[in-house]
Amino acid sequence: MTALGCAAALAVVLTVTVTAAAPLADPGVQLARLPDGRHLAFRCTGSGTPTVLLEGGWAASSLAWSKVERLVALVTRVCSYDRAGLGLSDGGPAPRDGAAIARDLDEGLRALKIAGPFVVAGHSAGGLYVRVFADRRPGDVVGMVLVDPSVEYQDKRLSAVFGPGAGSTAGIRNRAAACLAAAKAHALPSPDPKLVRCAAATPIATWETQVAELDSLWGATSDEVAGGRSSYGALPLIVLTAGDTNAALPDPSRRVADRVWAGLHQELAEHSTIGVRRTVERTGHLIPRDRPDAVADAIIEVVKAARGEPLGTPRPIG
């Protein structure tokens, strides 16, 4: 793997997949009925405005945000949700690109009568999706937090620096595709080492979603993000970078990888005239799990900025 291969792969992967259960078994879930009859599962708690919307990374259900959500709910209303095909939500038609995901979220919020203003927070690939949503609802999104986010055309941008394959997601895509094929053939569980991480209880729609999202990530989804706003004006924006994503790499490769990854995130922060980027120490890519305090603090700071308080200055988060 090239110098940033580890960071490139982790930047789109949140590997905790939550198996679907009966919706009525979870009283905290609200089911939003979309115009085409599908349902999305939302979990909302707390009170106040703006409402915080939490968008998970690849393969992650709303439960990936549970630690963050509890902290943010002390300050304002916060809603996480399961994208189509994940958690308790119905599957969705292909393509599962940013536009389809943002449309589902928009329609789900309207169905549940959850009105703006919103602060959006996206982890990993979810960082791309909230940017598409923010372009869809520009008048309602009043703040943004991007948590170790993926960036548009990440595969090409990293490969240009570190060589072919540096930004590839082929490994996780092929594994999900193998799990999908095995599930359709009713061949799970299997001794095949490629299928070791396939969960027999995972719905076929979940494997389909995982493959479809990856197939769109560096193509249609990146195109949609790139075609959106290049400037958010003075939108309160914080970008968090994981400090230990490249911890397994030896120096000087680690220093180079860290610098490139932080540079891509700095570009995102500069989409706002008041945007800031911060490094979160003592965590790898799964910051919402490992450092929910740091994520919640950033979200709360943006919420307060949307209410009129000044946004803080760049600083490392220990």
C-alpha positions, 0 to 999 in steps of 0.5 A: 500500500502506498504512503496514503493508502491507509488514510485513503481507504479509511476516509470513506469507511465506517465499518460498523454495520448495524443489522436491521431489526423490527422497527416497532422494537425500537420506540425511539425510531420514527419512520418517515414515509417517502413519496414512493412509499419507502420508509426512512428511520429517524432518531431525534432527541433534545429540543431547541434550534437549529436542529442538528442532522447527523449523516453517517459514513459508508455502511454506518447506521444512525447508531454510529452517532449514539454517543455524539447524539446524547451530548448534542441533545443537551443543547439542541434538537438532534436527529440521526437517520438510517440511509436507504438500505441501512439500519431500519430503513428500506432499500432504495433504487440505484444509483445511490449517489449524493443526489439520491441520498440528499433527496431522500433526507429532504423528503424524509424531513418533510414527511416528519415535519422536521423544519429548519434551520439545520446544522449538518454534520457528516462523517467520512463519506457522509461529509460529501452527502451533507454538502450535496444536501446543503446545496439542495437546502441552502436557505435552511442549512446554517452551519456544518461540521465535517468529521474526517470527511471524504473529499470529491475525486479523492481517488484521483487526487491521492493517486496523483500524489502517491501513485496508482491505487492510493485512493482506491476503495476496490478492496472494500467494494469487492468484499461487499459485492462478494457478500451480496452475491453470497447472500443472493445465493443463500450461501452465507456463512461461508469458509471463503476468507473473502466472506469472513466479515459477511453477516448472515443476518444482514439484508440483501438491500444493505449489501446492495447499498454498500456496493451502490454507494461506493460505485457512485462515490468518486463518480456521480457523487463527486460530480455533484459536490464539485458542481455545487457551491465553491463558497458558503460565504460566512457559514459556520464550518468546522472540519475535524481531521483524525490525528492517528489515521496514519499511525501505522505508517513509519516516518517520514511517510506518516508525516507526508500522509498527515500533511496531505490529508490535513491539506485536503481538509483545509481546502474544505474549511476554506469554503467558508470565510470563517471556516476552521480545521482542527486535528483531533488527537488520540483517534483514528478515522472513527472519531464519532466512536472514539472521541464523541466529546470532540465531535459534540464540542464542534457541533455545539460550537457551530450551533452556538455560532448559528445562534450568533456567537463567534466561531472559535479559532483553529486549534488541536484537540487533545 
